[in-house]
């Protein structure tokens, strides 16, 4: 069930949970007490669950009401953070924000449609409403945010800085409401909901696939979506709450202030070739013997490329020409099996291919900085029960891999 249509009731829920009574909540929201009472009762009727215990001195949230109020408060606070009525140095509580108090489902739909379509006419077509209705909603939204949100150009509309901030806040708020829906209790003990996991190249075999399989074995009602991509593309989706986390090789520092990374284990890299490669039978193999070898190179600006550069420098070799680069483990394995090329890869990643006699590790010393494999989250991420179980599983597998020898 989508909670977005009940944004007004969720504001009342959050205010009563904070204030402890409908009367004090009405003062926070600048509305009549009867309006707050009706909104809470409507939400309880829709959810078919009591959200508060009515006591002599006020209203006390039930356990389910407390959790839903927490999600609602977080969603509203994300919106308040994009409100330009306050200075950037002073945080604005959600019930003091005209934007968080006034925004509706239609306002958020219009913002997203305009950002995607780039014109009021096309946005109106997407939403099935008139262009004047879209224009009016945009004017209301800009008034509540105390800022213009789009730059008008000959080619259409483009988000300005305030618009980008509000779109991000909108997506974070919507993610909180989606998670609130997933947390709402259904009959039975099984965890439910959906996890969307971004995966970087070369992390799936040794960590991600076993973790997902273990999660689904324990909690078969959970749905998992795995999306692969480049680091920058996945980080953008993570920041906009389109992903729950990213798994893979970490950078030395998180790529944005609002992201947190957690190291699960360290991995080593080795020179990998096809089984039967001529270099495997060469006595006393050393680095000068591979001076003229052709390579499948890592992608630019990745931890693997940094490790490759460190390896080449330590070996006293000139950097090879980047004739072929790949960020797909399957592509690299296919190229190695069909040629005499070499690649710098994790032996863990190709352990099955090595056991099957398809690939082999060349006995060459590879010197590079430690390659940290881990997980990247939003710093303010509040996991659902399903996501919390996922966190526990992936950490346990990381500990197991960390305890294994890297040789």
N, C-alpha and C positions, 0 to 999 in steps of 0.2 A: 504494500500500500504506500502510495506517495503521500508524504506529509506536507508537501509544499502548499497545497490548497488550504491548509489549516494554519497558515502562518500567524494569523491574528490570534487564534486560540493558543498557539505555542507561546506567543508573547505573554499572554495572560498566565499560562502555566509557569513560565520562567519567573514572572514577577511575583506570583503567589508563593512559589517555592522559596524565593529570596526574602520576601517580606514577612511571610508567615500568616497573612490574612488577606482576604479579598479587599478589605478597606485600605490597608496600607499599599497593596499592589495597585489599586486604582490611583492612589496618589503618585506612585512611580510612573504610571503610564499616562497620567493626566486625562483620565476618563472616569465615567461614573462607575461606582461599585457594582451596580447591576449589570453593566456591560462586561466586567471581569467575570462575574458569577456565571452569566450566560455562556461566555466563551469557554470556561472550564467545563461546564456541564455538557456543552456540545462536543467537546473533545472526548470526554469520558464516554459519552453515548456512541461516538464514532468508533472508539477503540474497544468498547464493551468491557471496560475495566475501570474501577475507581482509581483515581490518581492521587487523591488526598483522603486523609482521615479528618473528619470534622470534629474538632475538640473544643472544649470550652473557651479557650483563649485564641482560637484561630484555626488554621488548617495546616496539617502536617503531611508532607508527601509520603506516599507508600514507596516501597523499594523501587517498583517499576516507574512510579511518577518521578522519583528523584533522578533516575537514570535518564528518563526522557527530558526532564527539565535541564539536566546537565548538557545534553546534546543541543537542545534549543538555545540555551544560553551561549554555548560556544558558537553556534551559527550566527546568532544576533551580534555577538562580539566581533566576529569577522567582518560583518557589514559595518559596524560602528568604526572599525579601524580605517575604513575607506571614506569616512565622512570628513569633509574638508571644513566643517564648522569648528574643528579643534586644530591647534597647532601640532606639528609633528612631535614636539617635545612633551606634549601633555596627552596622555591617553584619555579617551572618552568612554565612559561606561555605556553599555548598549541602551539603557533606559534614559540616557541623556543625549542620545543621538537621534536627530530628526530622521535620518536615513533608516536606522534600524527600527524605529518606531512606526515609520510610514510606508515602507516598501511592501509591495504586494507581489503575488505570483506573476501577474501580468507585467509589472515593471521588470522583473528579472528575465522573463521570456523575451521582452522587447530588447533589452540590453544584449542578450545573447544573439538574437536574430540580427540585430543591426551590426554587431561585430562580425558575424559570419557573412551577411549579405552585402554590407557596404553601402546600402541605400535604404531609405525609408520605404520606397515602393516595393523593392524585393523582399524586405523584412515583412511588410504587410502581407505579401503573397504567401510567405512561409507560414505566417500565423493565422491566415484566413480572416484578417480584419482589414479595415480601411486604412489608407495612408494617413489621413488626419488623426485616426485613433493612435497610430504608432507615434506620430509627432507629438501628440498630447502627452502620451506616457513618457516620452523622452524628456519633454519639458518638465514634467513633474519630478522625474528622477534627478535631473540636473539641479532642480530647486532643492530637493531633499539632500543631495550630496554637496550643495554649495559650490559647485564647480561645473564648468563645461566638460563634456565627456568625449566629444568627437571633434576632429578637425574636418571642416568642410572643404573639399577640393572639387575640381572639375570632374574628376573620375568617381566621386562619391564621398562616403564618410570613412574616416580612419580614427581609431581610438587615440586619444591623447594620453598624457601621463596619468591624469586622474581617471580616465576611462579604463586604462589598463589595470590600475589598482582596484577599481570597482569590479571589473570583470573577474579578476583573481579572487577578490573577496566573495563574489557571488558563487564562484565554483567551489570555494572552500566551504561556504555555508551550505550549499546543496549537498556536498559530500557528507557533512555532518547529519543532514536530514536523511540521506540514504542509509547511513550507518544506524541511525536511530530506528529506521524501519526494520533493518536486519536484526537489531537487538530485541525488537518487540517479541515477547515470549509467544511461542507456538506450542501446541500440545506435544509432549514427549521430551526426553532428555537430550536429544541430539542438537548439536550446534548447527546453525544455519547461516545463510548469507553468502556473499561473494567476495573473493579476494582477486585483485588484479595485480599481477606481479610483472615487473619489467625485468628482463634478463639481458645481461651483457654477454658478448661472445665468450665462449670457453668456460662458462660456469654451470652449464646445464647437467652434464654427465655426472660430475662428482658431487654436486650439492643439490641443485634445484630439483632434478627429477626424483631422487630418493626422498627429498623432503615433502614434495607434493604427494607422492604415493603414500607415504606414511600418514600424512594428514587425512587423505581421503579414506584410508583404511580405518582410521580411528573415528572419523566424522564424515560418513558418506553423504550427508545432506549438504555439505559445503560445496559451493561451486568455485572453480579456480579457472582464471583466464591468465595465460602467460603470453606476454608481448615482448618480442625481441626488437632490438634497435641499437642505434649508436648512443653513446653516452649522453651527448648534448640533447638529442631528441627525447630520450627517456627522462632526463632531469627536468626538461620543460613540462612533460606530462605529470611528473611527480609533484612539482611545485603547484600545478593547477588541480591537484587531487584526482587526476585521472588514473593514477596508480596508487596502490597501497605502499609499495616499496620497490627497490631495485636491488637485484642480487648480481654480484660479479666482482671484477677487479676494481679496487678502490683507488682513488687518487690520494695524494699526500694530505690534502685538506678537502673538506666538503666544498662542493662547487658554489654554494650559496649559504648565506648566513642563517637562513631558516631551515637548513637541512642538517641532519646528524648522521654520521656513519659509524658503523660498529664492525670491527675486525672480527672475523670468525676463525680464520686460520691463515697461515702463510703457505704459499705454494712455490715450488721451484720450477724452473724452465730448463729444457734440454734440447739438443739438436736432434730432430726426428727425421728419419728417412724411410723409404719403403724397405720392406724385407727383401734381402737379396741385393741391396745397393752395393756397388763395387767398393765403397769406402769401408763397409763393415768387415771386409776380409783383408784390409790393408794392415800389415804388421806395424806396430808402433804408431798408430794414427795420431797425428798432431795437427795443430791449426794450420801450418803452412800447406798441408795437403789439401785443404778445402779452399785455398785462396781463389781458385777459379770456379768454384761451385756456384750454381744458380739457386736462388732462394725464393720462397714464397714469403714476402715481407709482411710485417704487421701494419696496421693502419696508422696514419700519422696521429701524433698527439695522444697516444694511448700508453698505458703502463707497459704493454708488450713492446712498443717501439723504443721506449726508454731503456728497457732491459736489453733489447737487441743492440742498441748503440753502445751500451756499457760492455756487452759481451765482445763486440767487434773491437772496441778500443783496448780492452784487456788482452785480447788475443793478438794485438799488433797488426790487424788487418785493415785494409782500406774498406770503407763502407761500400757494399755492392750496389749496383744500379737498381732502383726500385722498379724493376720490370713488371712484377706482379705483386699486388697487395690484396689481402683478403681479410675480412672480419668474420667469416663463416668457417666454423670448424669443419663442417662437412665439405666445403669447397677446398680447404687446405688439405684435408685427408685424401680427397679425390685426386688432387694434383700431385701429391706425393706418391700415391700408389701408381699413377700413370706416367711417372717421369723419374729422373734422377735429381730432382730439386730437393732442397733441404728446407726445414722450417724450425723456428724456435717455438716450442709448444710445451705445455704441461704434460708430463708422463701420466699424471692422473687422468687427464682429459681423454687420452687415447689408450688407456689401459686395456680396454676390450680389444681394440684393433691390434695392439701388441701381443696380447694373449692368443689372438686368432692367427698370428703369423703374418699380418698384413703390413705392420709398421714395426720399426725398431729404433732404439736409441743409440746414437753414435757415442762411443766412449771418449767424449771430449769434455774437458773442464769448462763449465760455463759460469762466468762471474757476473753477477748482477745484483742490484739492490733487492731486498726482500719484496716479494709480490704478495700483497695483502688481498685476500678474498673476503668479502663481507657483504653487508647489507646497508642500504641507504634509506632513511626515513625522513619525513617532515618532522621537525623538532617538536611541533605542537600536536603531532598525531596521537589520537586517543584510540587505541585498537578496540575493535569489537571482540566479543569472546572468541569468535573463530580466528580473528587475526592474532589474538593473544596466544591461542594454541599454536598457530603457525610460527610465531616468534619463538616459542619454547622448543618446538621441533627443530627449527633451523639452527638454533643455538646448540642444541644437543648434538646434532650432526657435525656442526663446526668443531665442537670439542673433540669428537671422535677423530675427525680428520686432522686436527691440530696435534693429537697425541700420536699419530702415525708418523713413522720416519719419512723424511723427504728423499731418501736415497733410492 
